[in-house]
């Protein structure tokens, strides 16, 4: 699977949206988009490709389980893939987001069932695969 059919070109509308909703400049957005399209030429990042990229950067044994939780958090529209806007939002919130944005992202990762609360079982599931 890897990368699927999606938007390859960054539209002016998407660029404007990202300029307004991230901390990135136009040049930085264009650079991130170019790198994203190099890794996913069809414009969508699927779980198997996400795991492969993660393993390339962080060669750990339990990458698949951990990546499943991270991927679920980044795939905000629950489409089964991460498009460029979701990808850039994730990168932005991790690298330049406010403490509140980072906390919201972390909460989403631990809230496995998406009910808005974190139970002990969810916390254990994520902690087991992230150490």
N, C-alpha and C positions, 0 to 999 in steps of 0.2 A: 504494500500500500504506500506508505511514505507521504507523499504530497499529492494532493488531488486537484481537481479543477477549481479554479477560483480566479479572482481578479489579479492580474499580473501588474497592470499599470496602476500607479497611484493617481487617482483623480484629484482635480483641484479641490473638489468638495471634501474629500477625505483628508487631503493635506491641510486645509483650513481647519477642519474639525480637530485634527491632531495638534495643530499649532495652538488652538484654544484650550485643549484639554490635557496637554502634557507640558513638561518643562523643556521640550526640545525646540531647537531652531529649525528652520526649513532645511538647512544644509544637513543637520544631524538626522532629521527624519528621512531625507533622501538617501543618506548613507545607510541607515538601518534598513530601509526598504530594499536597496540594492543587495545587501547581504542576505536579507530574508529570501528574496527571489533567487539568489544564487543557490541557497540551500533547498528551497522549495519552488522550483520553476513554475509550477502551476498555481502557486499562491496560497496553498493551505498546508499547514503542518499537522500531520496525523500522529497519533500516539507512538507508533513504532519508530518513526523518524525522530520524534522528540526524545525517546529513550536512547537512540543511537547517538544523537548530538550530545546528550547529557553524559553518556558513558565516555565519549571522546574527551570531554572536559574533566569529568570526575569518574575515573575508573574504579567503581566500587561494586561489591557483589550484589547488593540488593537494589540496584538502580531501578529495576522495573516497578517494584512496589512503590518506592518513593516517587518516581516519575508519574505514576498513576494519580497520586494525590495532587502533585503540583500541576499536572495537565488539567485535571478537573477544575482547579482553582483558576487557571488562565483561560479556560474555555468558557467564558462568561455566558454565552448564549446557548451552551450545552448542545452544540451542533455536532460534536464528535471530532472537530478539528479546530485549530487555532488559526485565525486569519491574521493579516498584518496588523490591523487595529488592535486586536486582542493582545497580540505579541508585544506591540509597542507600549500599550497600557501596562502590561506586566513588567516589562523592563523599566519603564518610567517609575512605577510605584516601588519597585525594589531598589533602584539606584538613586532616584532623586525625589521620591515621594515624601510627603510629610510623615511624621511619626504616626499620625492617625491613619493615613492611607496604608502604611506598612502593617499596622495592627489589623486593619480590616482584611487585608490580603492574607495575613497569617491566620486570622480567625476563620476565613473561608476554607483554608486548607484543612484545618482541624474539624470543621463542621461537615463531616463526611456525608451525612444524609441531607444536608441543606435545610434543616428545620430552624436554624437561627439560634441553636444552643449547642454547646459541646458537652457530651456526656463522657464519662470515664472511658467507656469502650472505644469511642472515637479517638480520644486522646492517646490511648494505648496503641491503637492501630497505626497511627501516624508516627508516634515515637519509635515503635519497633522497627519501622523501615527507614527511619532517618538517622539512626546511629550506626 
